[in-house]
Amino acid sequence: MAWLAAAAQRVIRLAAVLRPTKLLRLGLFALALGCAEQSGPEHEISGKQLYEHYCARCHGVDGRPVPEQPQARNLADRRIVDNLSDESISMTIRMGREPSMPAFRDTFTEASLQVLVAYVRQLSGSKGTHARPDGGP
């Protein structure tokens, strides 16, 4: 937030020397720049932290299902993950999977979801986007 205070001080100094119309244009420009990022202040999104918070309780920290959830998909198995498209993984996270995976619906921003999907791929060593949206052959 220090950057915001510094920017406000610069605008106040400029206001003293600019005509009102130029000041208005400058203010509108600054407002437009400030609204470019809809997710709020800049912060790094960690796929590992998202996974550990939302997924590891069933899929395990390393992608292998925990004993209490043996039906959870093994995300450490590259043969499984390679058969899933990024779209399919995203949709499963958003919509859930019967009988026991909850739907996370709007829990994640699109950027967070992409980072989480990339982390899920990393658990198995899978690379890239795959062409099968339904995960089938």
Residue pairs with C-beta under 8 A, 6 or more apart in sequence:
1 41
7 30
11 26
11 27
11 30
14 23
14 26
15 23
18 26
39 109
39 111
45 111
45 112
45 115
46 115
47 115
47 116
47 118
47 119
47 120
47 122
48 119
50 108
50 112
50 115
50 116
50 119
51 59
51 116
51 119
51 120
51 123
52 61
54 104
54 107
54 116
55 75
55 116
55 120
57 66
57 69
58 65
58 66
58 68
58 69
58 72
58 100
58 101
59 65
59 66
59 69
59 72
59 73
59 74
59 75
60 66
60 72
60 76
62 76
62 123
63 74
63 75
63 76
63 77
63 120
63 123
63 124
64 74
64 75
64 76
65 71
65 72
65 73
65 74
66 72
69 100
71 99
71 100
72 100
72 101
73 80
73 97
74 80
75 81
75 120
75 123
75 124
76 123
76 124
77 124
78 124
78 125
78 126
80 124
81 120
81 121
81 123
81 124
81 126
82 124
82 126
82 130
83 130
83 132
83 135
83 136
83 137
84 92
84 130
84 132
84 135
85 129
85 130
85 131
85 132
85 133
85 135
86 114
86 117
86 121
86 129
86 130
87 133
88 132
88 133
88 134
88 135
89 117
89 120
89 121
90 113
90 114
90 117
91 133
92 101
93 104
93 108
93 113
93 116
93 117
94 103
94 104
94 105
94 108
94 113
95 103
95 105
96 102
96 103
96 104
108 116
121 127
121 128
